[in-house]
């Protein structure tokens, strides 16, 4: 099971992007550079649950797309960098569309979890998330690629999270996210290996 943690900053990612894919990513660097800067600007000082800068998650997901799955769709790569800005920052879909176009905005919209009803408590929150994950079955292939890379970053070091979270997130991943990888050979193989690696959480 390959782990993707090499790109901790955009300065780490840029030279790697220039060398990957026989130069296929070189022409995309200007827009990816803008997307990375926008992501850093919108997310600001946010941290991941592990305490590291949030941008590391976005770069891990991008590394998954490029060095793992070999994705070369520019909108998918830009949306991968921006996939959490509407859900977790003050950015709106209109902001994303104005900066990066309707194609990227549509992908970000697909992977943005809608807010739970106010006052609904934990049960309402989980119900909203389950509905969102089920809706992804109808998503475009490009949106599914964004989600798959996002979740790879989130689960590749699942053992660093609290035990209760590990079990819940494992079950959620194998139930709702892993099936989305069908038809995507690299992602299907990665998730199969991951599910085996963390099989004790069943």
N, CA, C and O of each residue as an XYZ file, in Angstrom:
808
protein
N       0.845     -1.192      0.000
C       0.000      0.000      0.000
C       0.881      1.244      0.000
O       1.562      1.532      0.984
N       0.863      1.974     -1.105
C       1.704      3.157     -1.234
C       1.131      4.321     -0.427
O      -0.082      4.526     -0.380
N       2.028      5.079      0.206
C       1.656      6.251      0.993
C       2.123      7.506      0.248
O       3.213      7.531     -0.323
N       1.289      8.535      0.263
C       1.576      9.752     -0.488
C       1.731     10.925      0.474
O       0.753     11.557      0.873
N       2.972     11.198      0.833
C       3.248     12.274      1.786
C       4.470     13.093      1.385
O       5.033     13.803      2.218
N       4.889     13.007      0.122
C       6.123     13.666     -0.298
C       5.955     15.167     -0.521
O       6.905     15.933     -0.365
N       4.737     15.584     -0.889
C       4.519     16.983     -1.235
C       3.894     17.701     -0.038
O       2.671     17.747      0.096
N       4.724     18.249      0.812
C       4.223     18.945      2.005
C       3.981     20.430      1.739
O       3.186     21.069      2.429
N       4.666     20.970      0.742
C       4.477     22.362      0.349
C       4.379     22.420     -1.170
O       4.727     21.462     -1.860
N       3.906     23.545     -1.683
C       3.822     23.687     -3.128
C       5.226     23.685     -3.743
O       5.402     23.249     -4.880
N       6.207     24.162     -3.007
C       7.585     24.130     -3.506
C       8.073     22.691     -3.691
O       8.915     22.430     -4.551
N       7.549     21.752     -2.888
C       7.872     20.330     -3.083
C       7.197     19.792     -4.343
O       7.778     18.998     -5.083
N       5.970     20.231     -4.572
C       5.165     19.666     -5.650
C       5.603     20.145     -7.033
O       5.583     19.367     -7.987
N       5.993     21.399     -7.152
C       6.279     21.973     -8.475
C       7.334     21.214     -9.270
O       7.067     20.843    -10.413
N       8.520     20.968     -8.718
C       9.518     20.239     -9.530
C       9.080     18.812     -9.849
O       9.396     18.285    -10.915
N       8.362     18.197     -8.934
C       7.873     16.842     -9.194
C       6.867     16.852    -10.343
O       6.884     15.962    -11.194
N       5.996     17.849    -10.368
C       5.024     17.954    -11.457
C       5.713     18.166    -12.798
O       5.255     17.655    -13.820
N       6.805     18.910    -12.800
C       7.523     19.152    -14.043
C       8.151     17.881    -14.601
O       8.323     17.750    -15.813
N       8.493     16.940    -13.717
C       9.160     15.717    -14.181
C       8.213     14.544    -14.387
O       8.553     13.593    -15.092
N       7.032     14.596    -13.785
C       6.093     13.472    -13.901
C       5.416     13.463    -15.277
O       5.256     14.500    -15.921
N       5.032     12.279    -15.695
C       4.232     12.138    -16.904
C       4.896     12.630    -18.163
O       4.222     13.136    -19.060
N       6.224     12.490    -18.252
C       6.970     12.906    -19.446
C       6.649     14.342    -19.855
O       6.535     14.659    -21.039
N       6.508     15.191    -18.859
C       6.256     16.603    -19.127
C       4.808     16.970    -19.340
O       4.500     18.114    -19.673
N       3.903     16.007    -19.150
C       2.479     16.277    -19.425
C       1.894     17.338    -18.507
O       0.939     18.023    -18.873
N       2.462     17.476    -17.316
C       1.893     18.416    -16.352
C       2.484     19.821    -16.461
O       1.953     20.763    -15.874
N       3.579     19.966    -17.208
C       4.221     21.262    -17.336
C       3.282     22.376    -17.787
O       3.250     23.435    -17.161
N       2.513     22.163    -18.861
C       1.608     23.226    -19.322
C       0.515     23.590    -18.304
O      -0.073     24.669    -18.382
N       0.250     22.695    -17.360
C      -0.797     22.953    -16.359
C      -0.270     23.745    -15.166
O      -1.056     24.229    -14.352
N       1.048     23.882    -15.053
C       1.623     24.471    -13.846
C       1.112     25.875    -13.534
O       0.874     26.169    -12.363
N       0.930     26.755    -14.515
C       0.434     28.094    -14.162
C      -0.924     28.070    -13.464
O      -1.117     28.776    -12.474
N      -1.866     27.271    -13.963
C      -3.180     27.243    -13.329
C      -3.136     26.468    -12.018
O      -3.837     26.818    -11.069
N      -2.318     25.417    -11.957
C      -2.177     24.696    -10.696
C      -1.509     25.573     -9.637
O      -1.828     25.478     -8.452
N      -0.597     26.412    -10.065
C       0.033     27.351     -9.152
C      -1.005     28.325     -8.589
O      -0.995     28.627     -7.396
N      -1.886     28.808     -9.439
C      -2.953     29.707     -8.973
C      -3.901     28.977     -8.025
O      -4.339     29.541     -7.022
N      -4.215     27.730     -8.342
C      -5.122     26.956     -7.487
C      -4.510     26.688     -6.128
O      -5.189     26.780     -5.106
N      -3.216     26.353     -6.113
C      -2.538     26.119     -4.837
C      -2.517     27.383     -3.997
O      -2.748     27.335     -2.789
N      -2.238     28.528     -4.641
C      -2.222     29.794     -3.911
C      -3.611     30.136     -3.382
O      -3.749     30.632     -2.263
N      -4.640     29.869     -4.187
C      -6.010     30.138     -3.738
C      -6.378     29.243     -2.565
O      -7.006     29.698     -1.609
N      -5.993     27.973     -2.632
C      -6.288     27.045     -1.543
C      -5.619     27.488     -0.257
O      -6.234     27.475      0.809
N      -4.349     27.883     -0.359
C      -3.627     28.359      0.826
C      -4.292     29.617      1.375
O      -4.452     29.765      2.587
N      -4.677     30.520      0.477
C      -5.317     31.753      0.919
C      -6.654     31.512      1.600
O      -6.945     32.114      2.634
N      -7.469     30.632      1.023
C      -8.789     30.364      1.596
C      -8.699     29.559      2.895
O      -9.412     29.850      3.856
N      -7.849     28.574      2.926
C      -7.754     27.733      4.130
C      -6.972     28.410      5.252
O      -7.151     28.084      6.426
N      -6.113     29.345      4.890
C      -5.399     30.109      5.906
C      -4.612     29.234      6.864
O      -3.807     28.404      6.441
N      -4.847     29.422      8.152
C      -4.094     28.702      9.188
C      -4.783     27.416      9.654
O      -4.427     26.870     10.698
N      -5.754     26.933      8.899
C      -6.448     25.709      9.299
C      -5.458     24.552      9.426
O      -4.478     24.453      8.688
N      -5.755     23.684     10.388
C      -4.923     22.503     10.619
C      -5.751     21.242     10.412
O      -6.976     21.267     10.535
N      -5.088     20.159     10.101
C      -5.730     18.846     10.060
C      -5.880     18.328     11.491
O      -5.261     18.866     12.408
N      -6.698     17.282     11.691
C      -6.829     16.722     13.045
C      -5.505     16.292     13.656
O      -5.357     16.271     14.878
N      -4.540     15.947     12.802
C      -3.230     15.538     13.303
C      -2.351     16.735     13.673
O      -1.255     16.554     14.203
N      -2.821     17.951     13.399
C      -2.088     19.153     13.782
C      -1.200     19.739     12.710
O      -0.544     20.752     12.954
N      -1.153     19.135     11.518
C      -0.313     19.667     10.449
C      -1.128     20.655      9.608
O      -2.358     20.599      9.631
N      -0.478     21.555      8.871
C      -1.204     22.520      8.035
C      -2.157     21.828      7.065
O      -1.826     20.790      6.491
N      -3.335     22.407      6.888
C      -4.362     21.780      6.060
C      -3.896     21.571      4.623
O      -4.304     20.617      3.961
N      -3.029     22.484      4.143
C      -2.586     22.376      2.757
C      -1.900     21.044      2.488
O      -1.878     20.591      1.344
N      -1.343     20.406      3.508
C      -0.694     19.109      3.295
C      -1.693     18.063      2.810
O      -1.351     17.211      1.989
N      -2.919     18.123      3.311
C      -3.953     17.197      2.839
C      -4.230     17.420      1.357
O      -4.337     16.458      0.595
N      -4.345     18.669      0.945
C      -4.639     18.984     -0.449
C      -3.514     18.527     -1.369
O      -3.763     18.025     -2.465
N      -2.285     18.704     -0.919
C      -1.143     18.278     -1.722
C      -0.994     16.762     -1.739
O      -0.562     16.193     -2.741
N      -1.351     16.102     -0.635
C      -1.368     14.639     -0.647
C      -2.355     14.132     -1.694
O      -2.041     13.224     -2.464
N      -3.543     14.719     -1.719
C      -4.559     14.299     -2.689
C      -4.082     14.551     -4.115
O      -4.310     13.730     -5.004
N      -3.423     15.680     -4.333
C      -2.884     15.965     -5.663
C      -1.802     14.955     -6.030
O      -1.748     14.487     -7.167
N      -0.949     14.621     -5.078
C       0.095     13.624     -5.332
C      -0.519     12.264     -5.679
O      -0.008     11.546     -6.538
N      -1.605     11.924     -5.014
C      -2.322     10.685     -5.340
C      -2.746     10.691     -6.810
O      -2.536      9.714     -7.529
N      -3.341     11.795     -7.245
C      -3.821     11.884     -8.629
C      -2.670     11.749     -9.629
O      -2.782     11.039    -10.628
N      -1.564     12.441     -9.343
C      -0.478     12.528    -10.315
C       0.443     11.317    -10.261
O       0.661     10.652    -11.274
N       0.982     11.030     -9.080
C       1.991      9.979     -8.963
C       1.375      8.600     -8.775
O       2.019      7.585     -9.041
N       0.127      8.564     -8.318
C      -0.553      7.291     -8.157
C      -1.380      6.946     -9.374
O      -1.020      6.063    -10.153
N      -2.488      7.644     -9.535
C      -3.449      7.298    -10.584
C      -3.065      7.821    -11.966
O      -3.634      7.385    -12.966
N      -2.109      8.750    -12.038
C      -1.709      9.266    -13.346
C      -2.766     10.109    -14.022
O      -2.824     10.149    -15.251
N      -3.604     10.785    -13.253
C      -4.670     11.629    -13.805
C      -4.059     12.853    -14.468
O      -3.178     13.504    -13.906
N      -4.543     13.164    -15.683
C      -3.997     14.304    -16.431
C      -5.084     15.299    -16.822
O      -4.854     16.163    -17.668
N      -6.231     15.191    -16.235
C      -7.320     16.130    -16.489
C      -7.100     17.374    -15.622
O      -7.125     17.295    -14.394
N      -6.886     18.515    -16.270
C      -6.549     19.723    -15.521
C      -7.636     20.129    -14.545
O      -7.330     20.508    -13.414
N      -8.904     20.061    -14.950
C      -9.990     20.442    -14.042
C     -10.021     19.541    -12.811
O     -10.285     20.006    -11.702
N      -9.754     18.259    -13.008
C      -9.729     17.325    -11.873
C      -8.608     17.703    -10.908
O      -8.799     17.693     -9.692
N      -7.454     18.032    -11.446
C      -6.317     18.370    -10.587
C      -6.551     19.679     -9.837
O      -6.232     19.791     -8.654
N      -7.112     20.669    -10.534
C      -7.424     21.938     -9.862
C      -8.481     21.724     -8.787
O      -8.358     22.246     -7.679
N      -9.520     20.956     -9.111
C     -10.579     20.691     -8.130
C     -10.045     19.901     -6.940
O     -10.532     20.061     -5.821
N      -9.055     19.057     -7.172
C      -8.450     18.311     -6.069
C      -7.815     19.273     -5.067
O      -7.928     19.072     -3.858
N      -7.160     20.296     -5.553
C      -6.558     21.287     -4.665
C      -7.614     22.135     -3.949
O      -7.379     22.629     -2.846
N      -8.768     22.295     -4.579
C      -9.800     23.203     -4.055
C     -10.999     22.479     -3.464
O     -12.006     23.113     -3.146
N     -10.910     21.155     -3.312
C     -12.128     20.381     -3.034
C     -12.794     20.718     -1.708
O     -13.987     20.458     -1.549
N     -12.071     21.285     -0.756
C     -12.656     21.586      0.558
C     -12.929     23.070      0.792
O     -13.387     23.442      1.873
N     -12.659     23.924     -0.197
C     -12.743     25.358      0.094
C     -14.171     25.828      0.357
O     -14.380     26.722      1.177
N     -15.147     25.248     -0.316
C     -16.534     25.671     -0.093
C     -17.067     25.099      1.212
O     -17.816     25.759      1.931
N     -16.677     23.879      1.508
C     -17.147     23.218      2.733
C     -16.499     23.791      3.992
O     -17.145     23.890      5.035
N     -15.225     24.168      3.897
C     -14.468     24.483      5.109
C     -13.951     25.914      5.215
O     -13.284     26.254      6.192
N     -14.248     26.763      4.222
C     -13.779     28.149      4.286
C     -14.915     29.084      3.890
O     -16.051     28.653      3.689
N     -14.594     30.358      3.784
C     -15.591     31.350      3.379
C     -15.794     31.409      1.873
O     -16.638     32.171      1.401
N     -15.054     30.637      1.116
C     -15.189     30.650     -0.337
C     -16.547     30.087     -0.756
O     -17.084     29.188     -0.108
N     -17.083     30.617     -1.827
C     -18.349     30.134     -2.386
C     -18.088     29.459     -3.722
O     -17.010     29.604     -4.299
N     -19.074     28.724     -4.210
C     -18.937     28.125     -5.533
C     -18.771     29.199     -6.595
O     -18.052     29.002     -7.575
N     -19.430     30.329     -6.406
C     -19.259     31.432     -7.357
C     -17.813     31.907     -7.376
O     -17.261     32.189     -8.440
N     -17.201     31.994     -6.204
C     -15.788     32.378     -6.144
C     -14.932     31.402     -6.951
O     -14.067     31.809     -7.727
N     -15.186     30.117     -6.755
C     -14.411     29.095     -7.471
C     -14.642     29.213     -8.975
O     -13.700     29.144     -9.764
N     -15.902     29.392     -9.362
C     -16.211     29.491    -10.790
C     -15.570     30.718    -11.418
O     -15.041     30.642    -12.527
N     -15.613     31.840    -10.725
C     -15.021     33.062    -11.272
C     -13.518     32.939    -11.452
O     -12.950     33.492    -12.393
N     -12.879     32.215    -10.546
C     -11.423     32.080    -10.606
C     -10.962     30.959    -11.534
O      -9.931     31.080    -12.195
N     -11.739     29.851    -11.583
C     -11.228     28.655    -12.261
C     -12.205     28.037    -13.258
O     -11.892     27.011    -13.862
N     -13.365     28.633    -13.442
C     -14.280     28.169    -14.466
C     -15.358     27.226    -13.959
O     -15.252     26.674    -12.864
N     -16.411     27.045    -14.777
C     -17.559     26.232    -14.354
C     -17.244     24.747    -14.192
O     -17.865     24.069    -13.374
N     -16.284     24.238    -14.964
C     -15.957     22.819    -14.845
C     -15.386     22.486    -13.482
O     -15.781     21.496    -12.866
N     -14.467     23.300    -13.008
C     -13.883     23.088    -11.686
C     -14.946     23.293    -10.609
O     -15.024     22.521     -9.654
N     -15.759     24.331    -10.766
C     -16.798     24.610     -9.770
C     -17.777     23.440     -9.656
O     -18.216     23.106     -8.556
N     -18.117     22.822    -10.777
C     -19.036     21.676    -10.735
C     -18.430     20.510     -9.951
O     -19.121     19.852     -9.173
N     -17.142     20.259    -10.160
C     -16.491     19.164     -9.440
C     -16.430     19.462     -7.946
O     -16.686     18.578     -7.128
N     -16.096     20.687     -7.587
C     -16.066     21.064     -6.177
C     -17.454     20.934     -5.567
O     -17.598     20.498     -4.425
N     -18.467     21.308     -6.325
C     -19.846     21.203     -5.823
C     -20.203     19.747     -5.514
O     -20.814     19.462     -4.484
N     -19.825     18.832     -6.401
C     -20.135     17.422     -6.192
C     -19.555     16.895     -4.882
O     -20.199     16.111     -4.185
N     -18.348     17.322     -4.553
C     -17.665     16.741     -3.384
C     -17.808     17.601     -2.131
O     -17.150     17.342     -1.123
N     -18.658     18.614     -2.188
C     -18.904     19.454     -1.013
C     -20.079     18.903     -0.219
O     -21.197     18.804     -0.724
N     -19.810     18.550      1.012
C     -20.856     17.991      1.875
C     -21.797     19.105      2.317
O     -21.336     20.110      2.857
N     -23.122     18.952      2.099
C     -24.058     19.994      2.535
C     -24.128     20.053      4.052
O     -23.947     19.032      4.716
N     -24.386     21.216      4.606
C     -24.472     21.320      6.069
C     -25.689     20.580      6.607
O     -26.733     20.520      5.959
N     -25.539     20.020      7.798
C     -26.678     19.370      8.463
C     -27.632     20.439      8.977
O     -27.249     21.594      9.164
N     -28.873     20.042      9.202
C     -29.850     20.977      9.745
C     -29.410     21.450     11.120
O     -28.923     20.670     11.939
N     -29.590     22.742     11.356
C     -29.204     23.304     12.653
C     -30.050     22.693     13.763
O     -31.262     22.528     13.625
N     -29.392     22.367     14.854
C     -30.103     21.821     15.998
C     -30.446     20.351     15.878
O     -31.114     19.794     16.748
N     -29.994     19.717     14.803
C     -30.342     18.318     14.594
C     -29.488     17.340     15.375
O     -29.843     16.169     15.512
N     -28.366     17.814     15.885
C     -27.509     16.946     16.679
C     -26.662     16.019     15.837
O     -26.611     16.124     14.611
N     -25.994     15.104     16.530
C     -25.052     14.194     15.881
C     -25.736     13.277     14.872
O     -25.177     12.988     13.815
N     -26.951     12.817     15.197
C     -27.662     11.907     14.287
C     -27.967     12.593     12.961
O     -27.821     11.992     11.897
N     -28.391     13.852     13.026
C     -28.701     14.596     11.808
C     -27.444     14.818     10.976
O     -27.475     14.764      9.747
N     -26.339     15.067     11.671
C     -25.080     15.287     10.983
C     -24.646     14.028     10.236
O     -24.211     14.096      9.087
N     -24.769     12.886     10.897
C     -24.379     11.633     10.249
C     -25.319     11.283      9.099
O     -24.888     10.748      8.077
N     -26.610     11.588      9.274
C     -27.570     11.322      8.207
C     -27.259     12.168      6.979
O     -27.343     11.689      5.849
N     -26.901     13.423      7.206
C     -26.550     14.306      6.092
C     -25.308     13.796      5.371
O     -25.236     13.842      4.143
N     -24.343     13.315      6.123
C     -23.121     12.808      5.495
C     -23.401     11.538      4.708
O     -22.864     11.355      3.615
N     -24.238     10.657      5.253
C     -24.581      9.432      4.542
C     -25.304      9.746      3.234
O     -25.033      9.127      2.205
N     -26.224     10.709      3.279
C     -26.936     11.106      2.063
C     -25.963     11.653      1.018
O     -26.088     11.373     -0.174
N     -25.008     12.424      1.482
C     -23.990     12.980      0.581
C     -23.160     11.865     -0.055
O     -22.916     11.888     -1.262
N     -22.727     10.893      0.741
C     -21.918      9.805      0.204
C     -22.712      8.954     -0.786
O     -22.170      8.501     -1.794
N     -23.982      8.740     -0.500
C     -24.819      7.982     -1.435
C     -25.014      8.738     -2.745
O     -25.067      8.137     -3.818
N     -25.119     10.056     -2.645
C     -25.320     10.875     -3.845
C     -24.122     10.773     -4.786
O     -24.268     10.926     -5.998
N     -22.952     10.518     -4.235
C     -21.756     10.427     -5.066
C     -21.827      9.277     -6.070
O     -21.089      9.273     -7.055
N     -22.699      8.313     -5.835
C     -22.855      7.222     -6.800
C     -23.320      7.750     -8.157
O     -23.092      7.121     -9.189
N     -23.975      8.916     -8.142
C     -24.475      9.517     -9.381
C     -23.525     10.569     -9.942
O     -23.839     11.207    -10.947
N     -22.392     10.755     -9.322
C     -21.456     11.804     -9.731
C     -20.772     11.449    -11.043
O     -20.748     10.289    -11.455
N     -20.222     12.460    -11.685
C     -19.428     12.238    -12.885
C     -18.140     11.500    -12.525
O     -17.714     11.489    -11.370
N     -17.538     10.893    -13.526
C     -16.271     10.194    -13.287
C     -15.231     11.153    -12.725
O     -14.465     10.791    -11.831
N     -15.202     12.362    -13.242
C     -14.204     13.328    -12.799
C     -14.392     13.691    -11.327
O     -13.421     13.805    -10.580
N     -15.646     13.870    -10.918
C     -15.915     14.181     -9.508
C     -15.541     13.005     -8.613
O     -15.024     13.195     -7.512
N     -15.802     11.803     -9.082
C     -15.444     10.616     -8.306
C     -13.928     10.522     -8.136
O     -13.450     10.134     -7.070
N     -13.168     10.872     -9.173
C     -11.708     10.875     -9.040
C     -11.257     11.831     -7.946
O     -10.345     11.517     -7.182
N     -11.890     12.995     -7.868
C     -11.546     13.956     -6.813
C     -11.830     13.356     -5.447
O     -11.006     13.451     -4.537
N     -13.000     12.735     -5.302
C     -13.368     12.149     -4.013
C     -12.438     10.999     -3.633
O     -12.027     10.883     -2.478
N     -12.111     10.161     -4.593
C     -11.247      9.021     -4.301
C      -9.872      9.474     -3.806
O      -9.332      8.903     -2.858
N      -9.308     10.499     -4.449
C      -8.001     10.999     -4.017
C      -8.090     11.661     -2.652
O      -7.196     11.498     -1.822
N      -9.150     12.398     -2.419
C      -9.388     13.025     -1.115
C      -9.392     11.967     -0.019
O      -8.739     12.131      1.011
N     -10.126     10.884     -0.241
C     -10.246      9.865      0.805
C      -8.947      9.071      0.959
O      -8.622      8.648      2.069
N      -8.198      8.859     -0.125
C      -6.895      8.207      0.035
C      -6.040      8.984      1.022
O      -5.436      8.403      1.923
N      -5.990     10.306      0.848
C      -5.212     11.124      1.779
C      -5.728     10.967      3.206
O      -4.938     10.879      4.146
N      -7.034     10.932      3.369
C      -7.611     10.875      4.710
C      -7.423      9.534      5.404
O      -7.358      9.479      6.632
N      -7.335      8.455      4.636
C      -7.279      7.130      5.277
C      -5.918      6.454      5.211
O      -5.721      5.420      5.850
N      -4.979      7.004      4.463
C      -3.725      6.275      4.285
C      -2.957      6.111      5.596
O      -2.165      5.181      5.746
N      -3.196      7.019      6.545
C      -2.572      6.891      7.868
C      -3.651      6.843      8.948
O      -3.572      7.534      9.963
N      -4.646      6.020      8.703
C      -5.789      5.935      9.610
C      -5.362      5.538     11.020
O      -6.027      5.888     11.995
N      -4.259      4.812     11.126
C      -3.814      4.354     12.438
C      -3.344      5.498     13.347
O      -3.090      5.278     14.532
N      -3.228      6.696     12.810
C      -2.855      7.843     13.635
C      -4.055      8.491     14.329
O      -3.890      9.386     15.157
N      -5.258      8.036     13.988
C      -6.472      8.622     14.535
C      -6.959      7.830     15.745
O      -6.524      6.697     15.952
N      -7.866      8.414     16.557
C      -8.392      7.692     17.728
C      -9.088      6.389     17.323
O      -9.677      6.325     16.244
N      -9.033      5.356     18.159
C      -9.587      4.041     17.812
C     -11.049      4.070     17.373
O     -11.400      3.429     16.382
N     -11.901      4.790     18.078
C     -13.314      4.838     17.693
C     -13.492      5.441     16.310
O     -14.305      4.969     15.515
N     -12.736      6.475     16.033
C     -12.786      7.106     14.716
C     -12.305      6.134     13.649
O     -12.893      6.048     12.571
N     -11.239      5.404     13.947
C     -10.709      4.448     12.973
C     -11.785      3.462     12.528
O     -11.961      3.232     11.331
N     -12.493      2.890     13.471
C     -13.513      1.885     13.129
C     -14.648      2.494     12.316
O     -15.099      1.915     11.327
N     -15.096      3.652     12.738
C     -16.207      4.310     12.043
C     -15.805      4.721     10.622
O     -16.564      4.537      9.671
N     -14.606      5.275     10.501
C     -14.165      5.758      9.194
C     -13.836      4.603      8.258
O     -14.050      4.702      7.050
N     -13.317      3.513      8.807
C     -13.067      2.327      7.995
C     -14.384      1.818      7.408
O     -14.477      1.562      6.208
N     -15.399      1.673      8.262
C     -16.687      1.166      7.797
C     -17.284      2.086      6.743
O     -17.816      1.618      5.736
N     -17.198      3.378      6.968
C     -17.737      4.341      6.007
C     -17.009      4.242      4.672
O     -17.628      4.309      3.610
N     -15.705      4.085      4.735
C     -14.913      4.041      3.510
C     -15.212      2.800      2.689
O     -15.412      2.894      1.478
N     -15.245      1.634      3.331
C     -15.480      0.409      2.562
C     -16.928      0.318      2.075
O     -17.207     -0.343      1.074
N     -17.846      0.979      2.780
C     -19.257      0.922      2.388
C     -19.578      1.889      1.264
O     -20.296      1.531      0.330
N     -19.062      3.101      1.336
C     -19.492      4.153      0.410
C     -18.427      4.623     -0.575
O     -18.758      4.990     -1.703
N     -17.162      4.619     -0.176
C     -16.135      5.200     -1.041
C     -15.427      4.147     -1.881
O     -15.244      4.337     -3.083
N     -15.030      3.043     -1.268
C     -14.318      2.012     -2.034
C     -15.110      1.551     -3.260
O     -14.503      1.359     -4.314
N     -16.432      1.362     -3.182
C     -17.168      0.957     -4.394
C     -17.085      1.964     -5.539
O     -17.251      1.593     -6.701
N     -16.829      3.232     -5.224
C     -16.691      4.242     -6.280
C     -15.456      3.993     -7.129
O     -15.356      4.500     -8.246
N     -14.509      3.211     -6.604
C     -13.269      2.943     -7.330
C     -13.425      1.875     -8.407
O     -12.506      1.667     -9.200
N     -14.554      1.203     -8.451
C     -14.770      0.206     -9.497
C     -14.668      0.885    -10.855
O     -15.279      1.932    -11.073
N     -13.917      0.311    -11.751
C     -13.715      0.920    -13.060
C     -12.511      1.836    -13.117
O     -12.151      2.322    -14.189
N     -11.883      2.077    -11.977
C     -10.651      2.874    -11.919
C      -9.546      1.959    -11.376
O      -9.355      1.879    -10.162
N      -8.828      1.280    -12.250
C      -7.926      0.198    -11.811
C      -6.944      0.595    -10.720
O      -6.778     -0.144     -9.750
N      -6.286      1.748    -10.855
C      -5.300      2.103     -9.843
C      -5.973      2.308     -8.491
O      -5.512      1.772     -7.484
N      -7.053      3.073     -8.459
C      -7.743      3.328     -7.196
C      -8.328      2.038     -6.620
O      -8.283      1.824     -5.409
N      -8.873      1.184     -7.478
C      -9.446     -0.077     -6.993
C      -8.377     -0.922     -6.305
O      -8.621     -1.499     -5.245
N      -7.201     -0.991     -6.905
C      -6.116     -1.778     -6.314
C      -5.634     -1.138     -5.014
O      -5.360     -1.841     -4.042
N      -5.529      0.179     -4.993
C      -5.046      0.846     -3.781
C      -6.015      0.611     -2.624
O      -5.598      0.256     -1.522
N      -7.304      0.810     -2.877
C      -8.280      0.631     -1.799
C      -8.368     -0.819     -1.350
O      -8.606     -1.087     -0.173
N      -8.180     -1.749     -2.264
C      -8.181     -3.165     -1.866
C      -7.017     -3.440     -0.916
O      -7.184     -4.116      0.099
N      -5.851     -2.918     -1.248
C      -4.700     -3.091     -0.367
C      -4.897     -2.404      0.975
O      -4.529     -2.936      2.022
N      -5.483     -1.219      0.925
C      -5.746     -0.485      2.162
C      -6.732     -1.244      3.043
O      -6.525     -1.361      4.251
N      -7.806     -1.762      2.443
C      -8.819     -2.494      3.212
C      -8.213     -3.718      3.888
O      -8.602     -4.074      5.000
N      -7.261     -4.360      3.218
C      -6.571     -5.491      3.823
C      -5.668     -5.035      4.957
O      -5.629     -5.649      6.023
N      -4.946     -3.954      4.713
C      -4.015     -3.426      5.727
C      -4.737     -3.088      7.021
O      -4.206     -3.316      8.107
N      -5.955     -2.543      6.912
C      -6.721     -2.145      8.102
C      -7.894     -3.090      8.358
O      -8.877     -2.713      8.996
N      -7.783     -4.314      7.859
C      -8.874     -5.274      7.980
C      -9.251     -5.596      9.409
O     -10.370     -6.045      9.659
N      -8.345     -5.379     10.359
C      -8.659     -5.654     11.768
C      -9.751     -4.714     12.306
O     -10.288     -4.937     13.391
N     -10.072     -3.660     11.538
C     -11.105     -2.721     11.988
C     -12.514     -3.143     11.570
O     -13.488     -2.462     11.890
N     -12.620     -4.250     10.864
C     -13.950     -4.717     10.437
C     -14.827     -4.992     11.652
O     -15.981     -5.394     11.502
